[in-house]
Amino acid sequence: MPRLSRAVAFSIASLAAAGAAVADPPAPVKPKQAVIISFDSARDISQWKRSRALAQRTGAHFTYFVSCVFLLSPETRKEYTAPGRTSGKSNIGFAASKQEIADRLEQINLAASEGHDIGSHACGHFDGKDWSKADWLNEIRSFKRILENAYSINAIDSEPAGWRDIARKAVGFRAPYLSANKALYEALPKAGYLFDASGVSRGPARPPTSDGITRFSLPQIPEGPDTRRVIAMDYNLYVRHSGGFERRSKADEFANRTYDAFRAAFDTQYQGKRIPLELGFHFTLMNDGAYWKALERFAGEVCTRPDVECISYRDYVSRRDGGQTRAWAAD
């Protein structure tokens, strides 16, 4: 009888343990919240330094979508010919001098060495909505050639070792004015690109991949007292807040509104599905730098969290695709 009691007791204990295992499965581990911060055109040298310093303070990695006309001076501007235009034309001008180009090349090289992503914002900032695939390939070739040969084109000595790899590793694109068309998406894989960041979505969205190109979208996020949606980019906030004109007296208000919008969009994802949050900026200090102040406050708070990663577009794609890369193929 005692022997039977021990067996029954063991069976009851085993069932209880099994029931506990079924009733209390381990909680699923949430992925880290990704925040992807990018800069378009990347002209001003002081803003290169400021953005790199922000990255060093917060552990973030950024994507810089460079406009290649800022690697050409008034003397070398005819190295660039946009589709359908005569040589030496640009919607956003060119670098002011050879020295300015040398300083910018130094910043690009430093950023790349620090793990940031150098991508393409094309060259002359023209609206390519009506361009053909051949037009886009021409613009993409111009970007690659000018970036890769910037030192020799401008007769700048001491090209650093590995410089040309920066151009070869540029696998990301953002169209000027976010103006993309079907022909662009036919050209990008031909040119060896892996991702495009020209899209706009109603809110944060997981990027789909089509024909080998991962297509990211800047989200429209609620902003301001009436929580109307606005594209999460500094220029769009500038137009929303002040009609595209400087209102320095309200810079603090605009900075706070921007921070609040960024933080609310972040918190929604952080507490929910953890879809990547994309934010876009320029090096222009609109409304007395209100949007950069909001960025620095936001990044200082969220990028330092252990369950958040502020990463570049390239690293996001590379991690998801197991480090896939492509070679230039647009011949």
PyMOL commands that set and color helices and strands:
alter all, ss='L'
color gray80, all
select helices_A, chain A and resi 2-23+45-58+68-71+77-79+98-113+133-148+150-153+163-168+176-178+182-190+234-242+248-270+290-302+313-320
alter helices_A, ss='H'
color red, helices_A
select strands_A, chain A and resi 33-41+63-66+117-120+172-173+195-201+209-210+213-223+228-231+277-282+308-310
alter strands_A, ss='S'
color yellow, strands_A
deselect
rebuild
show_as cartoon
